[in-house]
Amino acid sequence: MNRRRNVLVLMSDEHRADVSGFSGNDVIRTPTLDWLAESGTVFDNAYTPSPICVPARQCILAGQYPRTCGCDGWVGLPDGYMTYARRFGQYGYQTVAFGKLHLLGPDQLKGWQLRPVGDVACGQVEGLRESFFDGFQSPQDDRLNVPSSMKWSDEKELRRAGPGRHTERKDELAVLGAEDWIDDHFVGTWYDRQLPERPVMLYVGLHNPHYPYQCDERRFRYYLPRVRGFEAESPLDHPFLGKSAWPQVALQAGKDVPARAVVRARAAYYGKVETMDAHYGRVLDALRFAGEDLDEWIIVYCSDHGDQLGEHGVWEKQKFYEGSARVPLVIRAPGLLPQGARIDANVSLCDMFATLCDLAGLETPEGLDSRSLLPLATGAAMDWPDEACSFFLQQGYSNVMIKQGPLKYQWYEHEEQGRMPEVLFDLAKDPLETVNFIDEPDRAGDLARFRRRLTELGYGPAVT
């Protein structure tokens, strides 16, 4: 092959890492993702740079943590900021994006040269940071008091779970657009204007499996009698970790919301994951139909963050629990990465930038928080820094997670409520994340190490 490898980036929204066949879940049906995993490299401990949509997606594109690139919360990257899409464009790639990007600021494309089908819901963003939470009130005695201009409460989302096509319509348009563009670029059916010799970076972003918890009726009926609950359903006694996103209260099945509503929401979520998998199967089939050899492509699948699905009595994201912060990450690049490999080390979705550059033979820009995963996956990185960090920096909160090995340290502070209790989970001893080891005497050395690292990241008691 004389030209650079083509790149396909598949990014879903709110897909927790344990709801896929390749993760060992024997209920969900994900043949497309399972094929990618079987013939690619799976990073089992990949973490989002921020467990919420907008900052996560912009940090992933920039290969930098929120404070590095200035995306603390719902803030856009500066105009012309270096992203992996822009970097590949500098090397002659045609960079094309379909579907959900969820980027902010006047420079909405962030280096994507073409966006034939976009995310119109996020097209008008002027003044969003000032107005998004303006006037929002959710008193404890009225959990459904969320203005229609914003979103439903989590409780209402659960009570409305069931068959539906809200996000399906948007994703269908994105996939149809990608299929048409693939035919035009590689085949040129109508006007013989195909340009298969030009390398491409193709992005297909889907809304699924993001709430509302609705999917087509057939899939909903399939999963309704099959989904299971979580072993840890009770909320942790913590002022932030113990609450759902909207409103800021726990929502336990059978206590705060009907148990049947929770089952229906989880069934719909599973249906949305299967729907997403089928959509990505269509994209891959379109490439095969166009004569492309997928073994000559670099293919990445990931999600921006997960969904708690009621685990620990929490819904949506924003938390540093595994359900929210850990994400699926699969990279398929035959001949460059091992096939069927599972990597246990901690990695970040910020690492995608350097990894894509490394796989494609491009020079990686300086100043990134991104690390190439190629040496780690091929066994060449003997001194890999086994760490991933995640940040939730909005609504007055400054929350930081640092995961090293099986230990997950968390630091919390609110501009009005002040410092909150630190949290230390040990996933080797407590994989359900039900025990806070922060005050255990034998953890003093670990705690000191994490606090030093927190200060290096620009947070903590030593920072003014």
HUNORDA-V616299 format. One record per residue. N is the residue number from 1. RES is the residue in three letters. PHI is phi in whole degrees, -180 to 180 (none if undefined). PSI is psi in radians with two decimals (999 if undefined). OMEGA is omega in whole degrees, 0 to 359 (NA if undefined). Layout:
n	res	phi	psi	omega
N	RES	PHI	PSI	OMEGA
N	RES	PHI	PSI	OMEGA
This chain:
n	res	phi	psi	omega
1	MET	none	2.15	186
2	ASN	-89	-0.48	183
3	ARG	-96	2.94	178
4	ARG	-65	2.71	179
5	ARG	-68	2.45	171
6	ASN	-73	2.73	183
7	VAL	-127	2.35	175
8	LEU	-123	2.10	177
9	VAL	-110	2.09	178
10	LEU	-110	2.07	181
11	MET	-130	2.07	175
12	SER	-93	-3.10	182
13	ASP	-127	2.07	173
14	GLU	74	0.67	178
15	HIS	-98	1.92	179
16	ARG	-72	2.60	192
17	ALA	-67	-0.40	185
18	ASP	-96	0.13	177
19	VAL	-108	1.24	176
20	SER	-159	2.68	180
21	GLY	-63	-0.72	184
22	PHE	-70	-0.27	177
23	SER	-86	-0.02	179
24	GLY	100	0.08	179
25	ASN	-79	2.04	185
26	ASP	-93	0.15	178
27	VAL	-102	-0.79	184
28	ILE	-72	2.59	178
29	ARG	-113	1.88	182
30	THR	-134	1.17	183
31	PRO	-62	-0.60	181
32	THR	-67	-0.87	179
33	LEU	-65	-0.62	180
34	ASP	-65	-0.65	177
35	TRP	-65	-0.76	177
36	LEU	-59	-0.75	182
37	ALA	-68	-0.73	182
38	GLU	-66	-0.53	183
39	SER	-110	0.14	180
40	GLY	-130	-2.77	179
41	THR	-116	2.23	181
42	VAL	-104	2.27	176
43	PHE	-104	1.77	190
44	ASP	-74	-0.32	179
45	ASN	-124	1.07	176
46	ALA	-98	2.42	185
47	TYR	-128	2.54	177
48	THR	-73	2.56	175
49	PRO	-71	-0.31	176
50	SER	-159	2.24	184
51	PRO	-81	0.87	175
52	ILE	-157	2.62	198
53	CYS	-56	-1.12	193
54	VAL	-63	-0.95	180
55	PRO	-62	-0.63	180
56	ALA	-60	-0.86	185
57	ARG	-66	-0.66	180
58	GLN	-74	-0.62	177
59	CYS	-67	-0.66	178
60	ILE	-62	-0.80	179
61	LEU	-62	-0.69	184
62	ALA	-84	-0.27	183
63	GLY	67	0.52	184
64	GLN	-140	2.66	176
65	TYR	-72	2.85	186
66	PRO	-53	-0.80	183
67	ARG	-69	-0.55	180
68	THR	-66	-0.78	184
69	CYS	-98	0.02	176
70	GLY	79	0.32	181
71	CYS	-102	1.08	175
72	ASP	-83	1.69	181
73	GLY	90	-2.59	185
74	TRP	-86	1.21	181
75	VAL	-129	2.41	181
76	GLY	-84	2.68	172
77	LEU	-62	2.57	176
78	PRO	-58	2.65	179
79	ASP	-56	2.35	177
80	GLY	77	0.20	183
81	TYR	-64	2.55	181
82	MET	-71	2.18	175
83	THR	-129	2.93	179
84	TYR	-68	-0.48	175
85	ALA	-66	-0.76	179
86	ARG	-66	-0.66	180
87	ARG	-64	-0.76	180
88	PHE	-68	-0.59	175
89	GLY	-63	-0.59	178
90	GLN	-66	-0.40	180
91	TYR	-101	0.35	173
92	GLY	91	0.07	179
93	TYR	-75	2.51	166
94	GLN	-84	2.03	183
95	THR	-106	2.10	189
96	VAL	-131	2.30	182
97	ALA	-123	2.35	175
98	PHE	-124	2.50	173
99	GLY	84	-2.60	191
100	LYS	-79	2.12	170
101	LEU	-107	-0.77	178
102	HIS	60	0.85	178
103	LEU	-106	2.68	183
104	LEU	-118	2.91	177
105	GLY	97	2.88	179
106	PRO	-59	-0.64	178
107	ASP	-84	1.31	187
108	GLN	-71	-0.44	185
109	LEU	-83	-0.42	175
110	LYS	51	0.66	177
111	GLY	105	-0.20	175
112	TRP	-77	2.17	186
113	GLN	-78	-0.60	181
114	LEU	-129	2.46	174
115	ARG	-144	1.28	185
116	PRO	-61	-0.62	176
117	VAL	-128	2.05	186
118	GLY	-119	-2.98	181
119	ASP	-99	1.47	187
120	VAL	-64	-0.39	181
121	ALA	-65	-0.39	181
122	CYS	-113	0.47	183
123	GLY	-82	-0.52	180
124	GLN	-106	1.89	188
125	VAL	-124	-0.02	183
126	GLU	-60	2.16	179
127	GLY	78	0.20	184
128	LEU	-64	-0.69	184
129	ARG	-62	-0.63	182
130	GLU	-79	-0.55	189
131	SER	-100	-0.25	190
132	PHE	-61	-0.73	181
133	PHE	-107	0.14	185
134	ASP	-62	2.16	176
135	GLY	75	0.12	182
136	PHE	-74	2.21	177
137	GLN	-133	2.43	177
138	SER	-140	1.34	181
139	PRO	-60	2.64	184
140	GLN	-60	-0.52	183
141	ASP	-89	0.10	179
142	ASP	-147	1.39	187
143	ARG	-72	-0.23	181
144	LEU	-96	0.14	184
145	ASN	-83	1.22	177
146	VAL	-122	2.15	185
147	PRO	-61	2.54	184
148	SER	-65	-0.39	180
149	SER	-71	-0.20	182
150	MET	-110	-1.42	181
151	LYS	-169	2.91	173
152	TRP	-73	2.80	170
153	SER	-73	2.84	178
154	ASP	-62	-0.61	180
155	GLU	-63	-0.75	179
156	LYS	-68	-0.65	176
157	GLU	-56	-0.75	181
158	LEU	-68	-0.75	182
159	ARG	-69	-0.36	180
160	ARG	-100	0.11	183
161	ALA	-66	2.51	179
162	GLY	155	-2.79	178
163	PRO	-65	2.47	179
164	GLY	175	2.99	186
165	ARG	-133	0.48	186
166	HIS	-57	-1.07	182
167	THR	-79	-0.37	182
168	GLU	-61	-0.66	182
169	ARG	-63	-0.75	180
170	LYS	-66	-0.75	182
171	ASP	-68	-0.61	178
172	GLU	-61	-0.72	178
173	LEU	-64	-0.72	180
174	ALA	-63	-0.76	182
175	VAL	-70	-0.73	177
176	LEU	-59	-0.75	178
177	GLY	-62	-0.74	180
178	ALA	-65	-0.72	179
179	GLU	-61	-0.78	180
180	ASP	-64	-0.76	182
181	TRP	-65	-0.70	178
182	ILE	-59	-0.77	179
183	ASP	-64	-0.76	180
184	ASP	-63	-0.76	186
185	HIS	-74	-0.73	187
186	PHE	-98	-0.39	184
187	VAL	-117	-0.74	181
188	GLY	64	0.81	187
189	THR	-52	-0.78	191
190	TRP	-90	-0.73	187
191	TYR	-121	0.13	180
192	ASP	53	0.77	179
193	ARG	-111	0.45	181
194	GLN	-63	2.54	179
195	LEU	-131	0.97	184
196	PRO	-65	-0.31	181
197	GLU	-76	-0.31	178
198	ARG	-85	2.20	180
199	PRO	-67	2.57	183
200	VAL	-127	2.60	165
201	MET	-117	1.93	184
202	LEU	-109	2.23	180
203	TYR	-117	2.30	174
204	VAL	-128	1.89	181
205	GLY	-106	2.29	181
206	LEU	-113	2.65	174
207	HIS	-74	-0.70	180
208	ASN	-61	2.55	1
209	PRO	-95	0.54	177
210	HIS	-58	2.51	175
211	TYR	-59	2.78	15
212	PRO	-69	2.58	183
213	TYR	-77	1.41	181
214	GLN	-142	2.46	175
215	CYS	-148	3.09	180
216	ASP	-65	2.69	189
217	GLU	-63	-0.67	183
218	ARG	-64	-0.80	178
219	ARG	-67	-0.67	179
220	PHE	-60	-0.78	180
221	ARG	-66	-0.56	179
222	TYR	-67	-0.77	186
223	TYR	-85	-0.36	185
224	LEU	-55	-0.78	179
225	PRO	-85	0.03	188
226	ARG	-113	-0.44	183
227	VAL	-66	2.63	182
228	ARG	-119	2.79	176
229	GLY	-83	-3.09	179
230	PHE	-105	2.64	178
231	GLU	-67	-0.53	180
232	ALA	-108	1.66	182
233	GLU	-104	-0.26	183
234	SER	-87	2.48	180
235	PRO	-71	2.56	175
236	LEU	-74	2.53	179
237	ASP	-77	1.39	180
238	HIS	-147	2.41	186
239	PRO	-65	-0.29	176
240	PHE	-116	-0.85	183
241	LEU	-64	-0.42	185
242	GLY	-89	0.23	185
243	LYS	-130	2.54	172
244	SER	-72	2.97	184
245	ALA	-72	-0.87	184
246	TRP	-135	1.94	353
247	PRO	-80	3.12	183
248	GLN	-81	1.14	176
249	VAL	-143	2.80	174
250	ALA	-76	2.64	179
251	LEU	-132	1.51	182
252	GLN	-88	2.48	178
253	ALA	-65	2.29	179
254	GLY	81	-0.09	180
255	LYS	-121	-1.01	180
256	ASP	-98	-0.45	177
257	VAL	-140	2.67	179
258	PRO	-59	2.41	180
259	ALA	-59	-0.64	181
260	ARG	-67	-0.60	177
261	ALA	-64	-0.65	179
262	VAL	-66	-0.76	178
263	VAL	-61	-0.75	180
264	ARG	-64	-0.71	179
265	ALA	-64	-0.74	180
266	ARG	-68	-0.67	177
267	ALA	-63	-0.75	178
268	ALA	-64	-0.69	178
269	TYR	-61	-0.79	178
270	TYR	-60	-0.72	177
271	GLY	-62	-0.64	178
272	LYS	-68	-0.66	177
273	VAL	-63	-0.78	179
274	GLU	-64	-0.68	177
275	THR	-61	-0.79	178
276	MET	-59	-0.78	180
277	ASP	-59	-0.74	180
278	ALA	-65	-0.68	177
279	HIS	-61	-0.78	180
280	TYR	-69	-0.49	173
281	GLY	-62	-0.66	178
282	ARG	-65	-0.69	179
283	VAL	-63	-0.79	179
284	LEU	-65	-0.69	178
285	ASP	-64	-0.64	178
286	ALA	-63	-0.68	178
287	LEU	-67	-0.75	178
288	ARG	-62	-0.76	181
289	PHE	-62	-0.55	179
290	ALA	-79	0.08	177
291	GLY	89	0.17	181
292	GLU	-81	2.41	174
293	ASP	-92	1.88	185
294	LEU	-66	-0.26	175
295	ASP	-72	-0.22	177
296	GLU	-101	0.15	179
297	TRP	-107	2.74	166
298	ILE	-102	2.08	183
299	ILE	-122	2.23	179
300	VAL	-120	2.35	169
301	TYR	-122	2.33	175
302	CYS	-157	3.02	172
303	SER	-128	2.72	184
304	ASP	-71	-0.55	178
305	HIS	-169	-3.11	181
306	GLY	-106	-2.77	178
307	ASP	-145	2.29	182
308	GLN	-67	-0.50	178
309	LEU	54	0.49	179
310	GLY	91	-0.07	175
311	GLU	-63	2.32	186
312	HIS	64	0.37	180
313	GLY	71	0.33	185
314	VAL	-118	2.46	177
315	TRP	-120	2.84	183
316	GLU	69	-2.44	187
317	LYS	-127	-2.42	177
318	GLN	76	-0.18	184
319	LYS	-103	2.84	177
320	PHE	-97	0.25	169
321	TYR	-63	2.78	179
322	GLU	-59	-0.67	182
323	GLY	-61	-0.50	183
324	SER	-101	-0.72	188
325	ALA	-92	-0.53	180
326	ARG	-86	2.43	187
327	VAL	-133	2.73	173
328	PRO	-72	2.43	175
329	LEU	-145	2.02	178
330	VAL	-129	2.32	177
331	ILE	-126	2.19	180
332	ARG	-114	2.06	179
333	ALA	-151	1.34	182
334	PRO	-53	2.37	182
335	GLY	90	-0.33	178
336	LEU	-114	-0.64	179
337	LEU	-122	2.58	179
338	PRO	-65	2.59	180
339	GLN	-96	2.35	180
340	GLY	75	0.30	182
341	ALA	-86	2.60	175
342	ARG	-123	2.16	182
343	ILE	-107	2.18	185
344	ASP	-94	-0.29	184
345	ALA	-66	2.69	177
346	ASN	-73	2.28	177
347	VAL	-137	2.91	180
348	SER	-120	2.62	173
349	LEU	-65	-0.34	172
350	CYS	-61	-0.42	181
351	ASP	-71	-0.16	180
352	MET	-62	-0.66	183
353	PHE	-57	-1.03	182
354	ALA	-64	-0.61	181
355	THR	-66	-0.79	179
356	LEU	-62	-0.74	178
357	CYS	-60	-0.78	181
358	ASP	-63	-0.80	181
359	LEU	-65	-0.61	182
360	ALA	-89	-0.09	180
361	GLY	79	0.47	179
362	LEU	-100	2.65	176
363	GLU	-74	2.25	180
364	THR	-81	2.27	179
365	PRO	-62	2.73	176
366	GLU	-82	2.85	174
367	GLY	84	0.23	180
368	LEU	-91	2.70	167
369	ASP	-87	-0.06	184
370	SER	-76	2.46	177
371	ARG	-124	2.40	178
372	SER	-69	2.30	178
373	LEU	-86	-0.09	182
374	LEU	-61	-0.86	178
375	PRO	-62	-0.64	179
376	LEU	-64	-0.79	184
377	ALA	-70	-0.52	182
378	THR	-94	0.02	178
379	GLY	84	0.17	182
380	ALA	-87	-0.29	182
381	ALA	-94	1.55	182
382	MET	-77	-0.35	182
383	ASP	-118	0.65	181
384	TRP	-58	2.23	176
385	PRO	-72	1.76	188
386	ASP	-74	1.22	186
387	GLU	-144	2.52	170
388	ALA	-141	2.45	181
389	CYS	-122	2.62	178
390	SER	-143	2.63	188
391	PHE	-138	2.40	170
392	PHE	-121	1.87	190
393	LEU	-129	1.32	176
394	GLN	-167	3.04	183
395	GLN	56	0.49	180
396	GLY	87	-0.05	183
397	TYR	-96	2.52	167
398	SER	-125	1.64	184
399	ASN	-116	2.36	184
400	VAL	-132	2.38	173
401	MET	-118	2.36	174
402	ILE	-127	2.08	179
403	LYS	-112	2.18	177
404	GLN	-130	2.11	186
405	GLY	58	-2.34	178
406	PRO	-87	-0.05	184
407	LEU	-91	2.33	181
408	LYS	-126	1.84	180
409	TYR	-95	2.49	180
410	GLN	-138	2.36	180
411	TRP	-122	2.34	186
412	TYR	-130	2.41	175
413	GLU	-152	2.49	177
414	HIS	-125	2.49	186
415	GLU	-64	-0.43	178
416	GLU	-108	-0.72	182
417	GLN	-80	-0.29	178
418	GLY	83	-2.81	183
419	ARG	-69	2.37	177
420	MET	-109	2.88	181
421	PRO	-59	2.41	172
422	GLU	-73	2.80	181
423	VAL	-134	2.43	175
424	LEU	-135	1.95	175
425	PHE	-100	2.55	173
426	ASP	-120	1.73	185
427	LEU	-69	-0.34	177
428	ALA	-71	-0.66	181
429	LYS	-95	-0.46	185
430	ASP	-141	1.29	183
431	PRO	-65	-0.30	180
432	LEU	-84	-0.10	178
433	GLU	58	0.95	180
434	THR	-112	-0.17	185
435	VAL	-121	2.21	175
436	ASN	-94	1.97	185
437	PHE	-90	0.19	191
438	ILE	-61	-0.55	184
439	ASP	-99	0.10	179
440	GLU	-70	2.26	183
441	PRO	-57	-0.63	183
442	ASP	-77	0.01	178
443	ARG	-101	0.11	184
444	ALA	-60	-0.72	180
445	GLY	-66	-0.72	177
446	ASP	-63	-0.75	181
447	LEU	-63	-0.75	179
448	ALA	-63	-0.70	180
449	ARG	-65	-0.77	180
450	PHE	-66	-0.66	180
451	ARG	-67	-0.63	176
452	ARG	-64	-0.74	179
453	ARG	-66	-0.65	177
454	LEU	-58	-0.76	179
455	THR	-65	-0.68	178
456	GLU	-62	-0.57	180
457	LEU	-79	-0.15	177
458	GLY	100	0.35	181
459	TYR	-131	3.06	172
460	GLY	101	3.10	185
461	PRO	-60	-0.54	185
462	ALA	-82	-0.05	183
463	VAL	-104	2.27	179
464	THR	-96	999	NA
